[in-house]
């Protein structure tokens, strides 16, 4: 299908969120068939941070991410077929089936890699910023992290170094309030704000609604410009919420670990629904447009699943390859 | 050696020279580590580098072993090679997530798309009460991890040649320097001199026993060979130089040559490199062995600090020679040289504190 992406930036943001949501829902729907045999952390509910951030970055700006990286990878422009092929463990996967859902990469769009260990890519992202500085390039290194990662010691080490060398690093913190099932209220003292802690380290910080894609895009755009102009590294905290379980395709609120009223309030603030409401009076937006997007995206997803399903396995005789360059 | 001019240098000077040559060759190569431009300059190994190449390429860093290791990965992904340094290996334990999960695996887990060409210098302490947490040599841990290369030079020429090969290798390399070898002097070729990684060096070619050693145990083995020569025993000494990849061909040839294997290891005994070499000999060359293969390693407990507790702690020329005689069924046993200085320093040059 020859898909025409909307020229209007606002429409593009909404369409991209819808696309990521539909991809994640398709993965959730297909996952129980047992063909995608790897731990998979879905981004449903958290699309706005990924999409708003990526919209403010250049393709050549490198990004690193976490275990929950599908949205970051796709928003940055990562190839959908190769994402799904990676989940299916195929040679055509973005990491040739060596990495799975938690190790995504697409160098064509500056997506330098996501890894599974919490906080593990923070210094890698700062190192990208150091490399940019050493080579006198103009890029900004984008580092996606969650609220759990700022509890890791390496966060402080990485942020401190970024500040002391004034590196072009942008930290995008998706605060979804939970580290697996452990709420922030059990992990950090009452009343603490993550961005306050980070500000004390010397980064420029701000906190925003992570479910408002337009607000995210505006905040990141300002931050990226400030960094490109030679400013300090920036840390942006975005509050958001995951709709499905920490790892896997199902809802898990039957377990009762999140207050029902929180779940209801956050789902009422679904980033895609909110964005659509904001576009109600936009001349290029209508129910028809949404339906057209849905059918275009569904066709793209069907094609990508067919590709991933039918793609060949990696040759078992190659499984010891790539240990050394 | 070809007609390359050589200069007599200490190991520490050879490392400095190697860094200087590498930074001239690669205009993006950076060197960093805690104290790299401080008054002591990492035991002298970075003298003049910050002045010559500037703070953008040679710089002091926060006390942040984990982040500084991951930062090397990120810089490498952006086309910037690095040599980082830790004045004691033991501090580098703080960086194990970065080392094992990122440094070692980046090339593999992304299907070979990006390699991580970095060098991490780790200085091994010994003696003068370095004790439980300033003296650990865990080359066997590192060698256990696919994706890493592990180098342990014993002399100045190898230190420079292996360092330059490590820096321009496309893979991550851990470069383990023994503090007691820093002042060892030998002829070092000038310029871009490289010693290939993964090639052991045959130090002596005796016919009675093959001794495989690394790092500071190589000079001990050479001293042992001197003691044994007086009794007509010839030692075939192999300096591994690289622990991973390990030069199994040279080890094999050595075992076949003498039929007797003594594997030395400056680390702990359980799951050691010496264990691996003895296992290799037993599996591959059982029929060729004239006696049971043996190991000499550190004892299986942490290193104490007290001068009164460390005498005889490490494998020495005497314990090596004793073990060889046991293997050969000879009655000779060797007492430490009564004229040797204190057991806890490598020589008069070492005044402590670390």
Interface residues (C-beta under 8 A of the other chain):
Chain A: X62 X64 X93 X94 X95 X96 X97 X98 X99 X103 X105 X107 X112 X113 X115 X116 X117 X120 X121 X122 X123 X124 X125 X126 X127 X128 X129 X130 X131 X132 X133 X134 X135 X137 X141 X153 X154 X157 X158 X160 X161 X164 X165 X321 X322 X323 X324 X325
Chain B: X28 X30 X56 X57 X59 X61 X62 X64 X66 X67 X68 X69 X70 X71 X72 X73 X74 X75 X76 X77 X78 X79 X80 X97 X98 X101 X102 X106 X107 X108 X109 X110 X111 X112 X113 X114 X115 X117 X146 X147 X149 X170 X171
